[in-house]
Amino acid sequence: MDKRQFEPLRVAVAGCGNISGGYGRRLTTRPELVRIVGAFDVDGEKAKTFTEAFGGKVYTDLDVLLGASDVEAVINLTSHHAHTDVSARSMQAGKHVHSEKPLAGNREDGKRLLDLSRRHGVRLSCSPFTFLGEGQQTVWKALRDGLIGEVRLVYAEMNWNWIEAWHPNPEGFYAKGAGPLLDVGVYPLTFLTTVLGPVKRVSGMGGVLKEERVVEQGPLSGRTFRVTTPDHVVAGLEFESGAFGRVTASFYAASHQTGVEFHGDGGALFTTTPHDFDGTITVRQGRQGEWQTLPFLKTPFRGVEWGRAVFELALCLRTAAPQRVTGDQAFHVLDICHGVIESIEQGGPRPVHSRFDPPQPYEYAH
């Protein structure tokens, strides 16, 4: 990270639910880069709890927050159905935005957000940003260096167990506009498009494996709800590079198998996760070679450093650092997901028309 002196980016958090604590804990570790100046939630008590822990002013009205002169950027951690509205209003107010995934609920809204970013001259950043992790950067460099030759085939698993087993309000994860592909499948999709570039065609298979679910945790425990979007999805991918891939995303499989396999002319490489920054990486060179552990290029953060994309945004705005986490790539991933969903619903492969400029690796991973 850049060590030069500059004023920290002043940010406010919109949405103080489950994930906000992870952001708050990490953002407060880099006061030279980021300062939390406020928080808003439709449940004022949640905003109060957040600010008591991490600082800033409680806002009971989003418009008041967006009108505050000391707020430079909004971290949009609202529920998925509110992402478009909050991001759009923030950019219309002249605020930079980092949004949790997905970027938007549909392609039209996603395009609108990209247009607002350009029209208002503000930056739009969007999760997943986990390709910034030390493990992912190590994999990326090994592949660029030709450790396993030209990559022609990739497999990724994102089995995320039953959301209702741990989340106090899981119904939204199983509703239209959500589901495993848009919620967790975006992690391998963002990683794979970072490494291999844009996808040009997709196909999909999936459905609802368990239509009725029961909340198991929190104040809603025992409540029954119905699943209205596929809870298990298999996506077939054809990359512009000529490589093919398969991504499985599931809210049914009862284990957290999250590996990614890369297969090339000169061997294979496997990482245990596209999500955490410290997944184990193994490589086999040739067709019969022994699997060996690949050392990290840099000591990895354990798990996910939730503040990293916001730190990147601060550096982008305060220095000449490139914007690695972009709305354009997030839109491409959204485009892929909706192509897969359309393939499931209508049959046959679907073209992916969007493109993006792949990000640059960190200096240590060049």
Sine and cosine of phi, psi and omega as CSV:
sin_phi,cos_phi,sin_psi,cos_psi,sin_omega,cos_omega
0.00,0.00,0.50,-0.86,-0.01,-1.00
-0.91,0.42,0.70,-0.72,-0.05,-1.00
-0.96,-0.27,0.03,1.00,-0.02,-1.00
-0.91,0.41,0.41,-0.91,-0.03,-1.00
-1.00,0.06,0.74,-0.68,0.11,-0.99
-0.31,-0.95,0.21,-0.98,0.02,-1.00
-0.93,0.35,0.72,-0.69,0.02,-1.00
-0.90,0.43,0.48,-0.88,0.06,-1.00
-0.95,0.31,0.79,-0.62,-0.03,-1.00
-1.00,-0.04,0.89,-0.45,-0.13,-0.99
-0.85,-0.53,0.46,-0.89,0.15,-0.99
-0.81,-0.58,0.58,-0.81,-0.02,-1.00
-0.99,-0.15,0.77,-0.63,0.11,-0.99
-0.94,-0.34,0.92,-0.38,-0.07,-1.00
0.98,-0.21,0.95,-0.32,-0.10,-1.00
-0.89,-0.45,0.71,0.70,0.02,-1.00
-1.00,0.08,-0.47,-0.88,-0.15,-0.99
-0.80,0.60,-0.70,0.72,-0.14,-0.99
-0.99,0.16,-0.24,0.97,-0.10,-1.00
-0.90,0.43,-0.53,0.85,0.01,-1.00
-0.89,0.45,-0.64,0.76,0.05,-1.00
-0.88,0.48,-0.67,0.74,0.06,-1.00
-0.90,0.43,-0.76,0.65,-0.05,-1.00
-0.85,0.53,-0.70,0.71,-0.02,-1.00
-0.88,0.48,-0.65,0.76,-0.03,-1.00
-0.98,0.19,-0.64,0.77,-0.05,-1.00
-0.88,0.47,-0.54,0.84,-0.02,-1.00
-0.97,0.23,-0.08,1.00,0.05,-1.00
-1.00,0.08,-0.18,0.98,-0.03,-1.00
-0.78,-0.62,0.91,0.42,-0.05,-1.00
-0.90,0.43,-0.33,0.94,0.05,-1.00
-0.96,0.27,-0.28,0.96,-0.01,-1.00
-0.96,-0.27,-0.64,0.77,-0.15,-0.99
-0.65,-0.76,0.64,-0.77,0.11,-0.99
-0.78,-0.62,0.82,-0.57,0.07,-1.00
-0.98,0.18,0.87,-0.50,-0.03,-1.00
-0.93,-0.38,-0.10,0.99,0.00,-1.00
-0.08,-1.00,0.20,-0.98,0.04,-1.00
-0.44,-0.90,0.56,-0.83,0.04,-1.00
-0.72,-0.69,0.60,-0.80,0.18,-0.98
-0.48,-0.88,0.53,-0.85,0.05,-1.00
-0.88,0.48,-0.42,0.91,0.15,-0.99
-0.99,-0.14,0.98,-0.20,-0.09,-1.00
-0.84,0.54,-0.50,0.87,0.00,-1.00
-0.91,0.42,-0.57,0.82,0.03,-1.00
-0.92,0.40,-0.66,0.75,0.05,-1.00
-0.90,0.44,-0.64,0.77,0.03,-1.00
-0.89,0.45,-0.70,0.71,0.02,-1.00
-0.87,0.49,-0.66,0.75,0.00,-1.00
-0.89,0.45,-0.76,0.66,-0.06,-1.00
-0.93,0.36,-0.53,0.85,0.07,-1.00
-0.89,0.45,-0.54,0.84,-0.01,-1.00
-0.99,0.10,-0.60,0.80,-0.21,-0.98
-0.82,-0.58,-0.01,1.00,0.06,-1.00
0.99,-0.10,0.15,-0.99,0.02,-1.00
0.99,-0.13,0.10,-1.00,-0.05,-1.00
-0.99,-0.13,0.61,-0.80,0.10,-1.00
-0.99,0.17,0.79,-0.61,0.11,-0.99
-0.94,-0.35,0.76,-0.65,0.03,-1.00
-0.99,-0.16,-0.05,1.00,-0.01,-1.00
-0.67,-0.74,0.84,-0.54,-0.02,-1.00
-0.88,0.47,-0.61,0.79,-0.01,-1.00
-0.90,0.44,-0.58,0.82,0.05,-1.00
-0.92,0.40,-0.68,0.73,0.07,-1.00
-0.85,0.53,-0.72,0.70,-0.05,-1.00
-0.93,0.36,-0.35,0.94,0.05,-1.00
-1.00,0.01,-0.09,1.00,-0.04,-1.00
-0.96,0.28,0.79,-0.61,-0.07,-1.00
-0.94,0.33,-0.37,0.93,-0.03,-1.00
-1.00,0.04,-0.03,1.00,0.05,-1.00
-1.00,-0.09,0.91,-0.42,0.02,-1.00
-1.00,-0.09,-0.52,0.85,-0.08,-1.00
-0.61,-0.80,0.54,-0.84,0.03,-1.00
-0.93,-0.37,0.76,-0.65,0.11,-0.99
-0.99,-0.14,0.94,-0.33,-0.14,-0.99
-1.00,0.00,0.99,-0.16,0.00,-1.00
-0.92,-0.39,0.40,0.92,0.02,-1.00
-0.94,0.35,0.14,-0.99,0.08,-1.00
-0.90,0.43,0.39,-0.92,-0.20,-0.98
-0.84,0.54,-0.58,0.82,-0.06,-1.00
-0.94,0.34,-0.26,0.97,0.00,-1.00
-0.99,-0.17,-0.06,1.00,-0.09,-1.00
-0.84,0.55,-0.76,0.65,-0.07,-1.00
-0.87,0.49,-0.76,0.65,-0.07,-1.00
-0.88,0.47,-0.74,0.68,-0.05,-1.00
-0.93,0.37,-0.68,0.73,0.02,-1.00
-0.90,0.43,-0.68,0.73,-0.01,-1.00
-0.89,0.46,-0.74,0.67,0.00,-1.00
-0.89,0.45,-0.59,0.81,0.01,-1.00
-0.90,0.43,-0.73,0.68,-0.02,-1.00
-0.93,0.36,-0.58,0.82,0.07,-1.00
-0.90,0.44,-0.43,0.90,0.05,-1.00
-1.00,0.04,0.07,1.00,0.04,-1.00
1.00,0.10,0.31,0.95,-0.01,-1.00
-0.99,-0.14,0.63,-0.77,0.19,-0.98
-0.94,0.33,0.39,-0.92,-0.09,-1.00
-0.70,-0.72,0.73,-0.69,0.37,-0.93
-0.90,-0.43,0.83,-0.56,-0.04,-1.00
-0.92,-0.40,0.60,-0.80,0.22,-0.98
-0.94,0.35,0.31,-0.95,-0.02,-1.00
-0.99,0.15,0.42,-0.91,-0.08,1.00
-0.98,0.20,0.30,-0.96,0.00,-1.00
-0.82,0.57,-0.69,0.72,-0.06,-1.00
-0.40,-0.92,0.10,-0.99,-0.02,-1.00
-0.99,0.12,-0.33,0.94,-0.02,-1.00
-0.41,-0.91,0.12,-0.99,-0.05,-1.00
-0.90,0.43,-0.67,0.74,-0.03,-1.00
-0.85,0.53,-0.72,0.69,0.02,-1.00
-0.92,0.40,-0.61,0.79,0.04,-1.00
-0.88,0.48,-0.71,0.71,0.04,-1.00
-0.88,0.47,-0.62,0.78,0.02,-1.00
-0.88,0.47,-0.65,0.76,0.01,-1.00
-0.91,0.41,-0.67,0.75,0.05,-1.00
-0.87,0.49,-0.66,0.75,0.00,-1.00
-0.91,0.42,-0.67,0.75,0.02,-1.00
-0.90,0.44,-0.63,0.78,0.03,-1.00
-0.86,0.52,-0.73,0.68,-0.02,-1.00
-0.94,0.34,-0.67,0.74,-0.07,-1.00
-0.91,0.41,-0.60,0.80,-0.06,-1.00
-0.99,-0.12,0.01,1.00,0.06,-1.00
0.91,0.41,0.58,0.81,0.01,-1.00
-0.87,-0.49,0.37,-0.93,-0.02,-1.00
-1.00,0.04,0.63,-0.78,0.07,-1.00
-0.85,-0.52,0.87,-0.49,0.01,-1.00
-0.86,-0.52,0.52,-0.85,-0.06,-1.00
-0.49,-0.87,0.66,-0.75,0.13,-0.99
-0.93,0.37,0.34,-0.94,-0.02,1.00
-0.96,0.27,0.58,-0.81,0.04,-1.00
-0.89,-0.46,0.21,0.98,-0.18,-0.98
-0.94,0.34,-0.13,0.99,0.15,-0.99
-0.92,0.40,-0.20,0.98,0.09,-1.00
-0.97,0.23,-0.19,0.98,-0.04,-1.00
-0.91,0.41,0.45,-0.89,-0.04,-1.00
-0.88,0.47,-0.61,0.79,0.05,-1.00
-0.91,0.42,-0.71,0.71,-0.01,-1.00
-0.91,0.42,-0.63,0.77,0.03,-1.00
-0.91,0.41,-0.57,0.82,0.05,-1.00
-0.91,0.41,-0.71,0.70,0.04,-1.00
-0.86,0.50,-0.73,0.68,-0.06,-1.00
-0.86,0.52,-0.72,0.70,0.00,-1.00
-0.91,0.42,-0.67,0.75,0.01,-1.00
-0.86,0.51,-0.65,0.76,0.00,-1.00
-0.95,0.32,-0.65,0.76,0.04,-1.00
-0.90,0.44,-0.56,0.83,0.00,-1.00
-0.97,0.23,-0.07,1.00,0.06,-1.00
0.99,0.17,0.44,0.90,-0.06,-1.00
-0.86,0.51,-0.56,0.83,0.04,-1.00
-0.87,-0.49,0.32,0.95,0.00,-1.00
0.97,0.23,-0.24,-0.97,-0.01,-1.00
-0.93,0.38,0.79,-0.61,-0.01,-1.00
-0.99,0.16,0.83,-0.56,-0.02,-1.00
-0.88,-0.48,-0.20,0.98,-0.09,-1.00
-0.50,-0.87,0.70,-0.72,0.05,-1.00
-0.69,-0.73,0.59,-0.81,0.11,-0.99
-0.80,-0.60,0.64,-0.76,0.06,-1.00
-0.65,-0.76,0.66,-0.75,0.05,-1.00
-0.90,-0.43,0.74,-0.67,0.12,-0.99
-0.73,-0.69,0.94,0.34,0.04,-1.00
-1.00,0.04,0.87,-0.48,-0.22,-0.98
-0.89,-0.46,0.29,0.96,0.05,-1.00
0.90,0.44,-0.15,-0.99,0.00,-1.00
-1.00,0.04,0.89,-0.46,-0.05,-1.00
-0.86,0.52,-0.59,0.81,-0.05,-1.00
-0.92,0.39,-0.21,0.98,0.01,-1.00
-0.97,0.25,-0.32,0.95,-0.04,-1.00
-0.71,-0.71,-0.35,0.94,-0.08,-1.00
-1.00,-0.08,0.71,-0.70,-0.06,-1.00
-0.96,0.29,-0.28,0.96,-0.01,-1.00
-0.61,-0.79,0.95,0.30,-0.21,-0.98
-1.00,0.09,-0.17,0.99,-0.19,-0.98
-0.84,0.54,-0.63,0.78,-0.03,-1.00
-0.88,0.48,-0.45,0.90,0.01,-1.00
-0.93,0.37,-0.35,0.94,-0.06,-1.00
-0.96,-0.29,0.23,0.97,-0.06,-1.00
-0.98,-0.18,0.26,-0.97,0.07,-1.00
-0.81,0.59,0.67,-0.74,-0.04,-1.00
1.00,0.02,-0.07,1.00,0.05,-1.00
-0.80,-0.59,-0.72,-0.69,-0.06,-1.00
1.00,0.00,0.19,-0.98,-0.13,-0.99
-0.90,0.43,-0.55,0.84,-0.03,-1.00
-0.91,0.41,-0.75,0.66,-0.03,-1.00
-0.97,0.22,-0.37,0.93,-0.02,-1.00
-1.00,-0.02,-0.75,0.66,-0.04,-1.00
-0.86,-0.51,-0.40,0.92,0.07,-1.00
-0.88,0.47,-0.40,0.92,0.01,-1.00
-0.91,0.41,-0.37,0.93,0.04,-1.00
-0.91,0.42,-0.84,0.54,0.06,-1.00
-0.91,0.42,-0.56,0.83,0.00,-1.00
-0.89,0.45,-0.66,0.75,0.03,-1.00
-0.93,0.37,-0.66,0.75,0.03,-1.00
-0.90,0.44,-0.73,0.69,-0.05,-1.00
-0.92,0.40,-0.63,0.78,0.03,-1.00
-0.95,0.31,-0.45,0.89,0.13,-0.99
-0.90,0.43,-0.71,0.70,-0.09,-1.00
-0.98,0.20,-0.68,0.74,-0.15,-0.99
-0.96,-0.29,-0.18,0.98,-0.02,-1.00
1.00,-0.02,-0.16,-0.99,-0.13,-0.99
-0.91,0.42,0.43,-0.91,0.12,-0.99
-0.99,-0.13,0.66,-0.75,-0.01,-1.00
-0.95,-0.32,-0.32,0.95,-0.02,-1.00
-0.44,-0.90,0.58,-0.82,-0.02,-1.00
-0.68,-0.73,0.33,-0.94,0.20,-0.98
-0.63,-0.77,0.32,-0.95,-0.06,-1.00
-0.58,-0.81,0.49,-0.87,0.14,-0.99
-0.63,-0.78,0.67,-0.74,0.00,-1.00
0.07,-1.00,0.03,-1.00,0.00,-1.00
0.06,-1.00,-0.06,-1.00,0.03,-1.00
-1.00,-0.04,0.93,-0.36,0.01,-1.00
-0.99,0.10,-0.56,0.83,0.00,-1.00
-0.71,-0.70,0.98,-0.20,-0.17,-0.99
-0.96,0.27,-0.52,0.85,-0.03,-1.00
-0.93,-0.37,0.78,-0.62,-0.03,-1.00
-0.82,-0.57,0.38,-0.93,-0.01,-1.00
-0.78,-0.62,0.80,-0.59,0.05,-1.00
-0.90,0.44,0.74,-0.67,-0.07,-1.00
-0.94,-0.33,-0.20,0.98,-0.08,-1.00
-0.76,-0.66,0.46,-0.89,0.16,-0.99
0.98,0.17,-0.17,-0.99,-0.10,-0.99
-0.92,0.40,-0.34,0.94,0.02,-1.00
-1.00,-0.05,0.14,0.99,-0.05,-1.00
-0.80,0.60,0.74,-0.67,-0.02,-1.00
0.99,-0.11,-0.24,0.97,0.00,-1.00
-0.95,0.30,0.69,-0.72,0.02,-1.00
-0.99,-0.16,0.63,-0.78,0.07,-1.00
-0.60,-0.80,0.28,-0.96,-0.05,-1.00
-0.96,-0.27,0.59,-0.81,0.03,-1.00
-1.00,0.05,0.79,-0.62,-0.08,-1.00
-0.89,-0.46,0.15,0.99,0.07,-1.00
-0.61,-0.80,0.42,-0.91,-0.03,-1.00
-0.79,0.61,0.75,-0.66,0.05,-1.00
-0.99,-0.14,0.06,1.00,0.07,-1.00
-0.54,-0.84,0.82,-0.58,-0.07,-1.00
-0.70,-0.71,0.70,-0.72,0.15,-0.99
-0.88,-0.47,0.85,-0.52,-0.05,-1.00
-0.93,-0.36,0.77,-0.64,0.14,-0.99
-0.99,-0.15,0.70,-0.71,-0.11,-0.99
-0.81,-0.58,0.67,-0.74,0.19,-0.98
-0.86,-0.50,0.90,-0.45,-0.04,-1.00
-1.00,0.08,0.42,-0.91,0.09,-1.00
-0.87,0.50,-0.48,0.88,-0.01,-1.00
-0.93,0.37,-0.27,0.96,-0.08,-1.00
0.97,-0.23,-0.20,0.98,0.03,-1.00
-0.95,0.30,0.43,-0.90,0.09,-1.00
-0.89,-0.46,0.42,-0.91,-0.02,-1.00
-0.49,-0.87,0.28,-0.96,0.09,-1.00
-0.67,-0.74,0.78,-0.62,0.06,-1.00
-0.86,-0.51,0.80,-0.60,0.10,-1.00
-0.95,-0.32,0.78,-0.63,0.05,-1.00
-0.78,-0.62,0.80,-0.60,-0.14,-0.99
-0.60,-0.80,0.69,-0.73,0.20,-0.98
-0.96,-0.27,0.35,0.94,0.05,-1.00
-0.91,-0.41,-0.73,0.68,-0.04,-1.00
-0.81,0.59,0.79,-0.62,-0.16,-0.99
-1.00,0.00,0.64,0.77,0.09,-1.00
-0.47,-0.88,0.43,-0.90,-0.01,-1.00
-1.00,-0.09,0.92,0.40,0.12,-0.99
-1.00,0.07,0.87,-0.50,-0.15,-0.99
-0.70,-0.71,0.49,0.87,-0.11,-0.99
-0.98,0.20,0.32,-0.95,0.11,-0.99
-0.76,-0.65,0.79,-0.61,0.04,-1.00
-0.94,-0.34,0.73,-0.69,0.13,-0.99
-0.91,-0.42,0.79,-0.62,0.00,-1.00
-0.87,-0.50,0.80,-0.60,-0.02,-1.00
-0.78,-0.63,0.02,-1.00,-0.01,-1.00
-0.89,0.45,-0.44,0.90,-0.08,-1.00
-0.94,-0.35,0.27,0.96,0.03,-1.00
0.57,-0.82,-0.37,-0.93,-0.05,-1.00
-0.59,-0.80,0.48,-0.88,0.04,-1.00
-0.72,-0.69,0.66,-0.75,-0.04,-1.00
-0.75,-0.66,0.73,-0.68,0.16,-0.99
-0.85,-0.53,0.62,-0.78,-0.12,-0.99
-0.96,0.27,-0.21,0.98,-0.01,-1.00
-0.30,-0.95,0.64,-0.77,0.21,-0.98
-1.00,-0.04,0.02,1.00,-0.14,-0.99
-0.99,-0.14,-0.89,0.46,0.00,-1.00
-0.97,0.24,0.41,-0.91,-0.05,-1.00
-0.99,0.12,-0.17,0.98,-0.15,-0.99
-0.85,-0.53,0.51,0.86,0.03,-1.00
-0.90,0.43,0.55,-0.83,0.04,-1.00
-0.94,0.35,0.70,-0.71,-0.02,-1.00
-0.89,-0.46,0.80,-0.60,0.06,-1.00
-0.80,-0.60,0.48,-0.88,-0.05,-1.00
-0.68,-0.74,0.59,-0.81,0.12,-0.99
-0.79,-0.62,0.87,-0.50,0.02,-1.00
-1.00,-0.09,0.71,-0.71,-0.09,-1.00
0.99,0.14,-0.05,-1.00,-0.05,-1.00
-1.00,0.00,-0.35,0.93,-0.07,-1.00
-0.82,-0.57,0.15,0.99,-0.07,-1.00
-0.94,0.35,0.25,-0.97,0.04,-1.00
-0.99,0.17,0.60,-0.80,0.10,-0.99
-0.95,0.30,0.75,-0.66,-0.01,-1.00
-0.77,-0.64,0.56,-0.83,0.02,-1.00
-0.96,0.26,0.72,-0.69,0.03,-1.00
-1.00,-0.10,0.84,-0.55,-0.02,-1.00
-0.94,0.33,0.50,-0.87,0.06,-1.00
-0.93,0.36,0.55,-0.83,0.09,-1.00
-0.94,0.35,-0.44,0.90,-0.05,-1.00
-0.48,-0.88,0.57,-0.82,0.00,-1.00
-0.82,0.58,0.84,-0.55,-0.11,-0.99
-0.99,0.12,0.47,-0.88,0.22,-0.98
-0.93,0.38,0.65,-0.76,0.01,-1.00
-0.99,0.15,0.87,-0.49,-0.06,-1.00
1.00,0.09,-0.69,-0.72,-0.02,-1.00
-0.86,-0.50,0.78,-0.62,0.13,-0.99
-1.00,0.06,0.99,-0.13,-0.17,-0.99
-0.91,0.42,-0.36,0.93,0.00,-1.00
-1.00,0.07,-0.06,1.00,-0.21,-0.98
-0.89,0.45,-0.65,0.76,0.01,-1.00
-0.91,0.41,-0.55,0.83,0.03,-1.00
-0.95,0.32,-0.62,0.79,0.11,-0.99
-0.87,0.49,-0.67,0.74,0.04,-1.00
-0.87,0.48,-0.67,0.74,0.02,-1.00
-0.89,0.46,-0.67,0.74,0.03,-1.00
-0.87,0.49,-0.71,0.70,0.01,-1.00
-0.91,0.42,-0.62,0.78,0.03,-1.00
-0.87,0.49,-0.66,0.75,-0.06,-1.00
-0.98,0.17,-0.48,0.88,-0.10,-1.00
-0.99,-0.15,-0.33,0.94,-0.04,-1.00
-0.73,-0.68,-0.15,-0.99,0.02,-1.00
-1.00,0.01,0.25,0.97,-0.03,-1.00
-0.89,0.46,0.61,-0.79,0.02,-1.00
-0.94,0.35,0.47,-0.88,0.11,-0.99
-1.00,0.09,0.95,-0.30,-0.04,-1.00
-1.00,0.08,-0.58,0.81,-0.05,-1.00
-0.99,-0.16,0.96,-0.27,-0.19,-0.98
-0.87,-0.50,0.42,-0.91,0.12,-0.99
-0.92,0.40,-0.53,0.85,-0.01,-1.00
-0.89,0.46,-0.69,0.73,0.03,-1.00
-0.94,0.35,-0.64,0.77,0.04,-1.00
-0.87,0.49,-0.61,0.79,0.04,-1.00
-0.93,0.38,-0.63,0.77,0.03,-1.00
-0.87,0.49,-0.68,0.74,0.04,-1.00
-0.90,0.43,-0.65,0.76,0.07,-1.00
-0.87,0.49,-0.67,0.74,0.02,-1.00
-0.88,0.48,-0.69,0.73,0.06,-1.00
-0.86,0.52,-0.76,0.65,-0.06,-1.00
-0.86,0.51,-0.70,0.72,-0.02,-1.00
-0.95,0.31,-0.49,0.87,0.13,-0.99
-0.90,0.44,-0.67,0.74,0.04,-1.00
-0.89,0.45,-0.71,0.70,0.00,-1.00
-0.89,0.46,-0.66,0.75,0.05,-1.00
-0.90,0.44,-0.60,0.80,0.04,-1.00
-0.90,0.43,-0.65,0.76,0.05,-1.00
-0.88,0.47,-0.69,0.72,-0.10,-1.00
-0.98,0.21,-0.57,0.82,-0.16,-0.99
-0.92,-0.39,-0.28,0.96,-0.02,-1.00
1.00,0.07,0.47,-0.88,0.08,-1.00
0.99,0.13,0.30,-0.95,0.04,-1.00
-0.94,0.33,0.38,-0.92,0.00,-1.00
-0.79,-0.62,0.68,-0.73,0.06,-1.00
-0.96,0.27,0.49,-0.87,0.11,-0.99
-0.92,-0.40,0.90,-0.44,-0.15,-0.99
-1.00,-0.04,-0.41,0.91,-0.07,-1.00
-0.96,0.27,0.41,-0.91,0.07,-1.00
-0.64,-0.77,0.25,-0.97,0.03,-1.00
-0.44,-0.90,0.33,-0.95,0.09,-1.00
-1.00,0.03,0.89,-0.46,-0.02,-1.00
-0.85,0.53,0.53,-0.85,-0.02,-1.00
-0.95,0.32,0.23,-0.97,0.08,-1.00
-1.00,-0.04,0.58,-0.81,0.09,-1.00
-0.94,0.33,0.23,-0.97,0.13,-0.99
-0.91,0.41,0.37,-0.93,-0.02,-1.00
-0.84,0.54,-0.65,0.76,-0.05,-1.00
-0.93,0.37,-0.26,0.96,-0.05,-1.00
-0.95,-0.31,0.19,0.98,0.04,-1.00
-0.94,0.35,0.00,0.00,0.00,0.00
